[in-house]
Amino acid sequence: MHDTTIRPGVALLLGAPPRITITATAERTVVAVTGELDLAVTGRLAARLGEELDLAPRALVIDLSDLTFCSARGLGVLLDAVAADIPVAVVADGRAVLRPVEALELEDVLPLFRTLAEAEDWLGGHHDQ
């Protein structure tokens, strides 16, 4: 598993190429996953999301726009994150994520957005409520 963690002023690369990239700001944390969200990656993603949620960010964006495969367990990890006490948005525009979400009828449970900008707009409005 190759992870990149980015905090203001600090970037730590743990191997290359990265499969999970975390970018944290005062407004939100973005966790981007590239490649395949298969059995080999889901456990690490669950752990990283748990670590980020423990830090209590104002909002969390899970960016899956560069995902080529998403397992059922991967969807379970997303559902667990969405159940957190903070606003969570999922960015996905590819078939790898959208098809299983539609097949399992999870559209009403997962706050899905086609772009990072759409997710950030929604989260901005979510804070104003």
N, C-alpha and C positions, 0 to 999 in steps of 0.2 A: 504494500500500500504506500502510495506516495502522496504526501499531504503538503500543502503550503498554508502557512498561517500568516496573515498580514494584519498587523495592528498599526495604529498611527505611528509612522516613523520607523517601523520595524517589519522586516520580512524574513521569514525563516523557511528555507526550502529543505525538506526532508526527502531527498531522492528526486529523481526526474524521470519521466515527465509527471507533473502532478495530476492526480485523479480527483482530489478533493481540495478546493481552495476556499479559505475563509478570509473574508475581509470585514473588519469591524470598524464602525464609526460611532459617533455619539447617537445618531438617529436609528441605525439598524445594523444587523449583522447579515452578510450575504454568504451563504454556503453554496458554492458551485461544484457540481459533480460532472466530470467528463468521462466519456467511454461507456462502459457497461456497469449498470447497477445490478450485479449478480451476487450470488452467495458469497463470493470472495470479498465483496466490497460492502455489502449491507451491514455487517457487524461493525465494521470500522465507521461507516457513516452514522449508524445509531449512536455509537460512542461519542463521535465528534459533535453531533447534534445535542446529545445530552450534556456534554461539557459546555457548549455555547449557551444552552438554555439555563444551566446552573449559574451562568454569569448574568442572567436576567437582562438581556438587551431590551431596548424599547420595542423592537420588532425583529422578526427573522424572515429572511427571504431564502428559499431553497431554489437555486437556479439549476434546472435540469435541461436547459436549452441545447446543450452539447452532448446529451445522452444518446447512445445508440441502442441501448437495451435496458428494460426495466422489469425486474422480476416481481412476482407477487410479494415476496418478502420486502422488496424495495418499496412497494406501495404501503406495506404495513409500517415501515419505518416512517414514511411520510405521515400516515394517519396518527402515529404516536406523537410526532412533533406538533401536528395541528391541534392535538388535545391539550397542549401546554397552555399556561395562563397568560401568554403573550400573543399578540397578533402574528400570524404566520401566513406567508403567501408563497405559492409554488409557481415557478416560471417554467412552462413547458410548451413548446410549439411543434414538437415532432411526434411522429407516429409511435415512437418507442414508449412514450408515456401516455399520450392521449388515447391510443387504442385500448390498452388495458383499463384505463380509468373509465372509459365509456362502456366497455364490456362488463365491468363490475358495477356500473352505475354509481360511481363515486363523485360525479360532478358536483353534487350538492354538499358533499362533505369536505372535499379538498378545494380550497380557494385558489383556482387555477387562473393564470394569466399568460398571455402569449408572449409578452415582452417584460423585461426588467422594469422599463419605464411605467408600464401599466400597473405592475405590482407595487412599485414605489408610490404611484399616485393613490392607489387604493389604501395603502398603509398610511399615507399622509392624511387622508380623509378619515381613516379609522381612529387616528390619534385625536382628531378634532371632535369626535362624538362624545 
